[in-house]
């Protein structure tokens, strides 16, 4: 079932213009696919010198991973969709409310196949696939495409709800 931008903004740390995703197209316990057209916005918050560089695609992937973590209640490889406790109709999550912060702990094997995103006319599709993880951290492969063209790919380690994890 598709989830709209309103659901995304309620369940990941980014909101307003900094929420880059328009829709969760599909997801399960190991994978998420999101769609976005925000890369075409003249007032995109990541634009610099009137351009949106391809490296900004990593933020699209990170937000897709955050959405997957929200849907999965934090992820644990091998547990699949059984972790998901989200009321799709209301958008409410029985697992937790929107985390205050998360971060990318590492990026590996990042490959960029274009120079920029703002000159891509079609919507962006971001796929993230869980490789391993637990309720606090996860390793994902990600790919950003547009139509049949791959724009960016790589692997990321993410920490969900970092503020909660860093409290002593």
C-alpha angles and dihedrals in degrees: 000000000000121000121204134222092269090060091046093051091051093051109039129056094250123079139160115025091343091065097091100182124087100187147001101229098186140342145172134173093290106029144038132189120197134182130212140175095178093104088078094058114115089213096049107155093228097051115121126186089358093302138099106217122214092246087070085071087078088069090054089053092046091053091049089053090049090052090050090050090051092049092047096042088241111326135264117186113242097020094089125183093340087089093060111104101167126136098221095192095056097026090230119144121215089195102061146317124259110307116239095225144353130175145202106251094188144352123209136181093006110178123188118201098178137038100230145006104214093074093056107105100194126068120275119244118202121195121189122183123195113234099174139335152124134229092291109034136025142183116221138180111218138191130186115202140168118205103318096335123101110219104174139358139174148118127275138189111212134191114212122213093002095179090060092048094049096055114110 
